[in-house]
Amino acid sequence: MPIPPRPPAPPPALRSNPETFSANAEATILYQWGAFPTWLEQIARFTESQAEAALTAALGGDLPPLVGKAGQFLRVKEDGSGPELVARPAGDALEAAGTGIMVKTSGGVVARSLTSGGNNGIQILYGSGSAGDPTINGVTRSTAQWRDASDTTEAVLSPAKLAAVFGSAGAAPRFTCRAWVNFDGTGASPTIRTGANVSSITDHGAGRYTINFATPMQDENYALVSTCKGAGSLAVMIDALPTASGCTIRLNNGNGTFYDSEVVCVSVFR
């Protein structure tokens, strides 16, 4: 049974790149609470299977020679042919630390202590340095700076900084926009001014448009927010049941006829 490979970490969420910030921040959170814990569980199961195999071999009397092997690990060979004794990676350093885990850094595999201090756990994923002054993504910050939402260092991403970027306070959860677009609905075909996760706009005639998503939603149960430029009593309405790949809207003026607007804005939340 091969050692489970560590899943690659997502790219950093940089405020200098607003187009990717939300997506990368969400990917980082999902990685920390999804792929990475799953990998740790796989490592635990791998370790358990190795221990069981080594114990089985030991009870069967198939141990390799023990002379000069003090402090080494007993494991099963990769080809499953039998047990072997190997030097423990950085084992002496971990023993000297007394408590903690082994972390791979640019300087090699080193021991890291597990502390109960706030926000120190992130160094297990990306950092080095001490518990008081962790180095996150190559940038050293004190505990106070790590917790300070006003710190402008791009490489440091903390829960407080995420909350500050979204510009909201309170305990209610925050949800990001999954797609949005600003387009000109007049003329022969709609023209997208700017947006995100919208590949195109389909024109169905006067005042009727389908917003096509670049990456589909997980289902059709999203919230649609839309508005447009116009005079008098103008309404933006859902023209057909939304789908995961897109949604269709219509613009009605006061007398019930469809209307083309030069500014139409649509946002999608899920």
Summary of the structure (lengths in Angstrom):
residues: 270
radius of gyration: 27.8
end to end distance: 40.1
largest distance: 95.5
contacts: 679
relative contact order: 0.08
helix: 24%
strand: 29%
